[in-house]
Amino acid sequence: MPYQFACRAALATLFAAGFSTAQPVRVGTYDSRAIAVAYAHSDFMREDHQALVAERDKAKKDGDEKGVREIEARGGAVQQRLHLQGFSTGSVIDLIRKIDAEIPGVAKAAGVLLIGSKWEVM
């Protein structure tokens, strides 16, 4: 479920349960550029890159020139997306999904109900 919908669902659930706006709702934010820079130096990226290279090398070995071109085009698209994420305000939801299971603990430790990008507020 995309986070903006998850946020709306969380708020709807709170209000349906009698949550009062008299209580402050703390919302955490992150800068997507920092997420992208952290990913660029992570084991996640190394694993993703190695998988893409292995797929390309197999296509080369099999003589699948069309497959090689498609895989190399995907690699170029990944690089373009990483540039948009790291040097602009491109969405990093694809990177955050790699650590979905940890998000509730991060929110709890920070004392916030929701966490969202400072660039993607709905």
C-alpha positions in Angstrom: 0.0 0.0 0.0 1.6 3.4 -0.9 2.4 5.4 2.2 0.1 8.3 1.4 -2.8 5.9 1.5 -1.4 4.1 4.5 -1.3 7.5 6.3 -4.9 8.3 5.3 -5.9 4.9 6.5 -4.1 5.3 9.8 -5.8 8.7 10.4 -9.2 7.4 9.4 -8.8 4.5 11.9 -7.8 6.8 14.7 -10.8 9.1 14.1 -13.2 6.1 13.8 -11.9 4.9 17.2 -12.7 8.2 18.8 -9.3 9.9 18.5 -9.6 13.6 19.3 -7.8 16.4 17.6 -7.3 17.9 21.0 -4.3 15.6 21.3 -1.4 16.6 19.1 -0.5 14.3 16.3 3.3 14.1 15.7 4.3 13.5 12.1 7.9 12.6 11.3 9.5 13.6 8.0 12.5 12.6 6.1 14.5 14.1 3.3 14.5 11.7 0.3 17.9 12.9 -0.7 19.5 11.5 2.5 17.7 8.1 1.9 19.1 7.9 -1.6 22.6 8.7 -0.5 22.4 6.1 2.3 21.1 3.5 -0.2 23.9 4.3 -2.7 26.4 3.1 -0.1 24.5 0.2 1.2 24.5 -3.6 0.9 21.0 -3.2 -0.7 22.5 -1.4 -3.6 25.4 -3.7 -4.0 23.0 -6.7 -4.1 20.7 -5.0 -6.6 23.6 -4.0 -8.8 25.2 -7.5 -8.6 21.9 -9.1 -9.6 21.5 -6.8 -12.6 25.1 -7.4 -13.7 24.7 -11.2 -13.3 21.5 -11.1 -15.4 23.3 -9.1 -18.1 26.3 -11.4 -18.1 24.0 -14.4 -18.5 22.3 -12.8 -21.4 25.7 -12.1 -23.0 26.8 -15.7 -22.4 23.6 -16.9 -24.0 24.1 -14.6 -27.0 20.9 -12.7 -26.3 21.8 -9.3 -27.7 18.3 -8.0 -27.3 18.2 -9.1 -23.7 21.6 -7.4 -23.1 20.3 -4.1 -24.5 17.1 -4.3 -22.4 19.1 -5.1 -19.2 21.5 -2.3 -19.9 18.6 0.1 -20.6 17.2 -0.9 -17.2 20.5 -0.2 -15.6 20.5 3.3 -17.2 17.0 3.9 -15.9 18.1 2.9 -12.4 21.0 5.3 -12.6 18.7 8.1 -13.8 16.2 7.4 -11.0 19.1 7.4 -8.4 20.3 10.8 -9.7 16.7 12.2 -9.4 16.5 10.7 -5.9 19.9 11.9 -4.7 20.2 15.3 -6.3 16.6 16.3 -6.7 13.3 15.4 -4.9 12.6 12.1 -6.7 10.5 9.6 -4.7 12.4 7.0 -2.7 9.4 4.8 -1.9 11.1 2.0 -3.9 14.1 2.2 -1.5 12.0 2.5 1.7 10.1 -0.6 0.7 13.3 -2.5 1.3 13.0 -1.7 5.0 9.2 -1.7 5.5 9.3 -3.9 8.5 11.5 -1.5 10.4 9.4 1.6 9.8 6.9 1.1 12.7 9.8 0.7 15.2 11.4 3.9 13.8 8.1 5.8 14.2 7.7 4.5 17.8 11.2 5.4 18.8 10.8 8.9 17.4 7.4 9.3 19.1 5.5 10.0 15.8 2.3 8.5 14.4 3.3 8.9 10.8 6.5 9.3 8.8 6.4 10.9 5.3 8.7 12.6 2.8 9.0 16.3 3.1 8.5 16.5 -0.7 5.5 14.2 -1.0 2.8 15.5 1.3 -0.7 14.8 0.0 
